[in-house]
Amino acid sequence: MNNARRSYFLITTTCFGIAFLYVPMILLVLYSFNKSRIVPVWGGFSTKWYGVLFESEEVWEAVGLSLKVATVNATFAMLLGTLAGLALVRFGRFRGRTLFTGMITAPLVMPEVITGLSLLLLFITLKEFIGWPDQRGFTTITIAHITFSMAYVAVIIQSRLAGMAQDLEEAAQDLGAKPFRVLTDITLPLLAPGMLAGWLLAFTLSLDDLIIASFVTGPGAVTLPILIYSRIRLGLRPDINALATIIILVVAIGVLVAAWIMFRQQKQRELELKMSEEA
């Protein structure tokens, strides 16, 4: 009886949790087809806001800037975070390790308001002393995003390296391979899944950031979160719901494709294992 009650409770809480996560998304998709200009008031089914969305240069400029910043940020954050993770795990104790560790982990616990304000003051000081940057925009937003994104990548790489045996690396060194050859031929390929996860996380963090970007941006450089926030303050229109629906659709397709690839790989491994057992 207790097991039945426990199962009923777990099923109920799971359903409530799933509903809490996905019902708002379903409502957002539904209201993207709202004919009324007022978002909460249903005025009938219509796709006109998708047409308004595709004709809006302001929205697509913001989308393009956000994607460009996120791509550059994710690439540099992955490279710098990977180097930081390698230094912390593979180099053992070295002078300044404690300070370096603190500097890497500080962006993880620092409030975004403090990070954004400090970077703003940094860019203002640099402009006064060396004349750079001329204006705040793509470059300053990207640098700011790399500053906190690389910390997340470093943590992922650290955990990946901590659970990865060094047998192959030591064997390659015993066979005469140089440290750089070991790094490029063995360590980095083994780290590839962690590096990809770090890249995707940094891309998502950059695409989602509002607070830090609002501090380090300037006139003419509006990211998608800043645009959506400004639209909310002035009165949200259903074309933003249409944009969010498209983003949800793209993410859902990406998840399904990734799941299909993982399923195919699992089936391939099971087939190879079965063939090896038969042989």
C-alpha positions in Angstrom: 0.0 0.0 0.0 2.8 2.3 0.9 4.5 1.6 -2.4 1.3 2.4 -4.3 0.9 5.7 -2.5 4.6 6.6 -3.1 4.2 5.8 -6.8 1.0 7.9 -7.0 2.8 10.8 -5.3 5.8 10.5 -7.6 3.6 10.4 -10.7 1.6 13.4 -9.5 4.6 15.6 -8.7 6.3 14.6 -12.0 3.2 15.7 -13.9 3.0 19.0 -12.0 6.7 19.6 -12.7 6.4 18.9 -16.4 3.2 21.1 -16.6 5.0 23.9 -14.8 7.8 23.8 -17.4 5.9 23.2 -20.6 2.4 24.7 -20.2 3.8 28.3 -20.4 5.6 27.4 -23.7 2.4 25.9 -25.1 0.5 29.0 -24.2 3.2 31.2 -25.8 3.0 29.1 -29.0 -0.8 29.3 -29.0 -0.9 33.1 -28.5 1.6 33.6 -31.3 -1.4 32.8 -33.6 -3.5 35.4 -31.8 -5.2 37.9 -34.2 -5.5 40.6 -31.5 -2.7 43.1 -31.0 -3.2 42.8 -27.3 -1.3 39.6 -26.2 -3.6 38.4 -23.4 -6.8 39.0 -25.3 -7.7 36.2 -27.8 -9.0 37.7 -31.0 -9.1 34.6 -33.2 -6.7 32.5 -35.1 -4.3 34.3 -37.5 -0.7 34.0 -38.8 -0.3 37.7 -39.5 2.2 38.3 -36.7 4.6 35.9 -38.4 4.4 38.1 -41.5 5.0 41.2 -39.3 8.0 39.4 -37.7 9.7 38.5 -41.0 9.2 42.1 -42.2 10.7 43.6 -39.0 14.3 44.6 -39.7 14.8 45.6 -36.1 14.1 42.1 -34.8 16.3 40.3 -37.3 19.2 42.8 -36.8 19.0 41.9 -33.1 18.8 38.2 -33.9 21.9 38.5 -36.2 23.9 40.4 -33.6 23.0 37.9 -30.8 23.9 34.9 -33.0 27.2 36.5 -34.1 28.2 37.5 -30.5 27.2 34.0 -29.2 29.2 32.2 -31.9 32.4 34.2 -31.3 31.9 34.1 -27.6 31.4 30.3 -27.5 34.5 29.7 -29.7 36.9 31.8 -27.6 35.3 30.7 -24.3 35.8 27.1 -25.3 39.5 27.7 -26.2 40.4 29.7 -23.1 38.3 27.5 -20.8 39.9 24.4 -22.1 43.4 25.9 -21.5 42.4 26.9 -18.0 41.0 23.5 -17.2 44.1 21.8 -18.5 46.3 24.1 -16.4 44.3 23.4 -13.2 44.2 19.6 -13.6 47.4 18.6 -15.5 49.9 21.1 -14.2 49.6 20.2 -10.5 50.7 22.7 -7.9 52.2 25.8 -9.3 52.9 29.3 -8.1 49.7 31.4 -8.2 47.4 28.4 -8.5 45.1 29.6 -5.7 44.8 33.1 -7.2 44.2 31.6 -10.7 41.5 29.2 -9.4 39.8 32.1 -7.6 39.9 34.3 -10.8 38.4 31.4 -12.8 35.6 30.7 -10.4 34.8 34.3 -9.5 32.4 34.9 -12.5 30.4 31.9 -11.4 29.4 33.4 -8.1 29.7 37.1 -8.9 26.3 38.9 -9.4 25.8 39.8 -13.0 25.1 43.4 -12.0 28.6 43.7 -10.5 30.2 42.0 -13.5 28.5 44.3 -15.9 29.2 47.5 -14.0 32.9 46.6 -13.5 33.3 45.9 -17.3 31.6 49.1 -18.1 34.0 51.0 -15.9 36.9 49.1 -17.5 35.8 50.1 -21.1 35.3 53.7 -20.1 38.8 53.8 -18.5 40.4 52.2 -21.5 38.8 54.7 -23.8 40.1 57.6 -21.7 43.7 56.3 -21.7 44.2 54.6 -25.1 41.1 55.7 -27.1 39.7 52.2 -27.4 36.9 51.2 -27.7 35.6 54.0 -29.9 32.0 52.9 -29.1 30.4 50.0 -27.2 28.8 47.3 -29.3 29.7 44.0 -30.7 33.3 43.9 -29.5 32.6 45.0 -25.9 29.6 42.6 -25.6 31.7 39.7 -26.9 34.5 40.4 -24.5 32.1 40.7 -21.6 30.5 37.4 -22.5 33.8 35.6 -22.9 34.8 36.8 -19.4 32.0 34.8 -17.7 31.4 32.1 -20.2 35.0 30.7 -20.1 34.5 30.0 -16.3 31.7 27.6 -17.1 33.8 25.9 -19.8 36.7 25.6 -17.4 34.5 23.8 -14.9 33.3 21.3 -17.5 36.8 20.6 -18.7 38.0 20.1 -15.2 35.3 17.6 -14.4 36.0 15.8 -17.7 39.8 15.6 -17.0 39.3 14.5 -13.4 37.3 11.5 -14.6 39.7 10.7 -17.5 42.5 8.2 -16.9 46.0 9.3 -18.0 47.1 5.8 -19.2 47.0 6.6 -22.9 48.9 9.9 -22.4 51.6 8.1 -20.3 51.8 5.3 -22.9 52.3 7.8 -25.7 55.0 9.6 -23.7 56.8 6.3 -23.0 56.8 5.7 -26.8 58.5 9.0 -27.4 55.7 11.3 -28.3 56.3 15.0 -27.5 53.9 16.8 -25.1 52.3 18.8 -27.9 51.7 15.6 -29.9 50.2 13.9 -26.9 47.9 17.0 -26.4 46.7 17.1 -30.0 46.5 13.4 -30.7 45.2 12.0 -27.4 44.1 14.6 -24.9 42.0 16.9 -27.1 40.2 14.1 -28.9 39.2 12.6 -25.5 38.1 16.1 -24.4 36.1 16.7 -27.5 32.7 15.8 -25.9 33.4 18.1 -23.0 34.6 20.9 -25.3 31.4 20.6 -27.4 29.3 20.7 -24.2 31.2 23.8 -23.1 30.7 25.4 -26.5 27.0 24.8 -26.4 26.7 26.1 -22.8 28.7 29.3 -23.6 26.5 29.8 -26.8 23.3 29.5 -24.7 24.5 31.7 -21.9 25.5 34.4 -24.4 22.3 34.2 -26.3 20.3 34.5 -23.1 22.2 37.3 -21.3 20.5 40.5 -20.7 22.0 42.2 -17.6 25.7 42.2 -18.6 24.9 43.1 -22.2 22.8 46.0 -21.1 25.8 47.5 -19.3 28.4 47.1 -22.1 26.3 47.9 -25.2 25.8 51.2 -26.8 23.5 52.9 -29.3 22.8 50.9 -32.4 23.9 47.6 -30.8 20.8 45.8 -29.5 20.8 42.1 -28.7 17.7 40.0 -28.8 17.2 39.9 -25.0 17.5 43.6 -24.8 15.1 44.1 -27.6 12.5 41.8 -26.0 12.9 43.5 -22.6 12.4 46.9 -24.2 9.3 45.6 -26.0 7.9 44.4 -22.7 8.3 47.8 -21.1 6.6 49.5 -24.0 4.0 46.9 -24.5 4.6 43.4 -25.9 3.2 42.5 -29.3 2.4 39.0 -30.6 5.3 39.1 -33.1 7.7 38.4 -30.2 5.6 35.4 -29.4 6.0 34.3 -33.0 9.8 34.7 -32.7 9.8 32.7 -29.5 7.8 30.0 -31.2 10.4 29.8 -34.0 13.2 29.5 -31.4 11.3 26.7 -29.6 10.8 24.9 -32.9 14.5 25.2 -33.8 15.6 24.0 -30.4 13.1 21.1 -30.5 14.4 20.0 -33.9 18.0 20.2 -32.6 17.1 18.0 -29.6 15.3 15.4 -31.8 18.3 15.2 -34.2 20.7 14.8 -31.3 18.5 12.1 -29.7 18.3 10.3 -33.1 22.1 10.4 -33.5 22.6 9.1 -30.0 20.1 6.3 -30.6 21.9 5.3 -33.9 25.3 5.3 -32.1 23.9 3.2 -29.3 22.4 0.7 -31.8 25.7 0.6 -33.6 27.7 -0.1 -30.4 25.2 -2.9 -29.5 25.6 -4.4 -33.0 29.4 -4.3 -32.8 29.3 -5.8 -29.3 27.0 -8.6 -30.5 29.2 -9.3 -33.5 32.3 -9.4 -31.3 30.6 -11.9 -28.9 29.6 -14.1 -31.8 33.1 -14.0 -33.2 
